[in-house]
Amino acid sequence: MIRSVFGFLFGGAHQARALGQTVTSVAEVFRPNATRALELGHDAYKAAHASHATEFQYGRGGWFDSAVNGLNRLPRPLLALGTLGLFAYAMADPDGFATRMDALGAVPEPLWWLLGAVVAFYFGAREAHHLRCTKGGVPRIAPAQQHDAPAPQQHGDAARVNPALAEWQGRNS
């Protein structure tokens, strides 16, 4: 009985399906399809990543790049060795060490906060970069040849991917 009432009201399964599709398309006017938005965002991210990878595919570092890479590797060892050097300096010249530590005591507190922020952001950025590029010591970024970047589309490919474009091409042909 329920089936016959719905069949009478909505005209059977075919019309019910058409009504459902109509309601869905009307709803997507007011609220976009979240799944499709995520898919499009992911596709855009992959395309941007592939473009970036191909940009640096054949890059070779010159002397300037090597020098900057060397400078980027200096702060941690210098801080570690400098701290050990402070202990050696304290034992070798206790009076000079005490004088310099008293001078550090005169540094205003906001300047210490600034130094802490600079050091934290420097090492935090390096750690974030390391976490983005590796996972357990294994690089996450594959070589540029292995990226599944979308190939340039021909008219036939675009029509298969985009039904609206296929319809438009059909009218203009």
C-alpha positions in Angstrom: 0.0 0.0 0.0 2.8 2.4 0.9 4.5 1.6 -2.4 1.3 2.4 -4.4 0.8 5.7 -2.5 4.4 6.8 -3.2 4.1 5.5 -6.8 0.9 7.6 -7.2 2.5 10.7 -5.6 5.9 10.5 -7.2 5.2 8.5 -10.3 7.2 5.4 -9.7 10.9 4.6 -9.2 12.2 6.5 -12.2 10.4 9.8 -11.2 11.5 9.3 -7.6 15.1 9.0 -8.7 14.7 12.1 -10.8 13.2 14.0 -7.9 16.1 12.9 -5.7 18.6 14.1 -8.2 16.8 17.4 -8.5 16.7 17.9 -4.7 20.4 17.1 -4.6 21.3 19.6 -7.3 19.2 22.3 -5.7 20.8 21.6 -2.3 24.3 21.9 -3.9 23.4 25.4 -5.0 23.1 26.5 -1.4 25.8 24.2 0.1 28.6 22.9 -2.1 29.3 19.2 -2.2 32.0 18.8 0.5 33.4 15.6 -1.0 33.9 17.2 -4.4 35.4 20.3 -2.9 38.0 18.1 -1.1 38.7 16.2 -4.3 39.3 19.4 -6.2 41.5 20.8 -3.4 43.6 17.6 -3.5 43.9 17.8 -7.2 45.0 21.4 -7.0 47.6 20.5 -4.3 49.0 17.6 -6.4 49.2 19.9 -9.5 51.0 22.6 -7.5 53.4 20.0 -6.0 54.2 18.5 -9.3 54.8 21.9 -10.8 57.1 22.8 -8.0 59.0 19.5 -8.3 59.5 19.9 -12.0 60.8 23.4 -11.4 63.7 22.1 -9.4 64.2 18.8 -11.2 67.4 19.7 -12.9 68.7 22.4 -10.5 72.3 22.2 -9.6 73.7 24.2 -6.7 76.5 26.6 -7.3 79.1 28.0 -4.9 76.5 30.4 -3.4 74.0 27.5 -2.7 76.8 25.5 -1.1 77.9 28.4 1.0 74.3 29.0 2.3 73.8 25.3 3.0 77.0 25.3 5.0 75.9 28.4 6.9 72.5 26.8 7.6 74.3 23.8 9.2 76.5 25.9 11.6 74.2 27.2 14.4 73.6 23.9 16.2 77.2 22.8 16.3 78.3 26.3 17.3 75.8 26.4 20.1 76.8 23.0 21.4 80.5 23.7 21.2 80.1 27.2 22.5 78.3 25.8 25.6 81.2 23.4 26.2 83.6 26.3 25.6 81.8 28.3 28.4 82.6 25.5 30.8 86.2 25.4 29.8 86.4 29.2 30.0 84.8 29.2 33.5 87.6 26.7 34.6 90.4 28.5 32.9 89.5 32.1 34.0 86.9 32.2 36.7 87.2 36.0 37.3 86.8 36.8 33.6 83.9 34.4 33.4 82.2 35.9 36.4 82.6 39.4 34.9 81.0 38.4 31.6 78.1 36.6 33.4 77.5 39.7 35.5 77.3 41.7 32.2 74.8 39.2 30.9 72.7 39.8 34.0 72.4 43.5 33.0 70.8 42.6 29.7 67.1 43.7 29.8 64.5 40.9 30.0 62.7 41.8 26.7 66.0 41.3 24.9 66.2 37.7 26.4 62.6 37.1 25.2 63.6 38.3 21.7 66.6 36.0 21.7 64.5 33.1 22.9 61.9 33.7 20.1 64.6 33.9 17.4 66.3 30.7 18.5 62.9 28.9 19.0 61.6 29.9 15.6 64.9 29.1 13.9 65.1 25.6 15.3 61.3 25.1 15.2 61.3 25.9 11.5 64.2 23.5 10.8 62.3 20.8 12.7 59.1 21.4 10.9 61.0 21.3 7.6 62.6 18.0 8.6 59.2 16.5 9.6 57.7 17.6 6.3 60.5 16.2 4.2 61.1 12.9 6.0 59.2 10.3 8.0 61.5 8.2 10.1 64.5 9.1 8.1 62.8 8.1 4.8 62.2 11.0 2.4 58.5 11.7 1.7 59.1 13.6 -1.5 59.5 11.2 -4.4 61.7 12.1 -7.4 59.9 14.3 -10.0 59.6 11.4 -12.5 57.4 9.5 -10.1 54.8 12.2 -9.5 51.5 11.4 -10.9 51.0 14.9 -12.3 48.1 15.3 -14.7 49.3 15.2 -18.3 48.2 18.1 -20.6 44.7 17.3 -21.7 43.6 17.1 -25.3 40.0 18.0 -26.3 38.9 14.4 -26.1 40.4 13.9 -22.6 38.8 17.0 -21.3 35.5 16.0 -22.6 35.6 12.7 -20.8 36.6 14.4 -17.5 34.2 17.4 -17.8 30.6 16.5 -19.1 29.7 20.2 -19.4 32.7 20.7 -21.7 31.7 17.7 -23.7 28.2 19.1 -24.2 29.6 22.5 -25.2 32.0 20.9 -27.7 29.1 18.9 -29.1 27.0 22.1 -29.7 30.0 24.0 -31.3 31.1 21.1 -33.6 
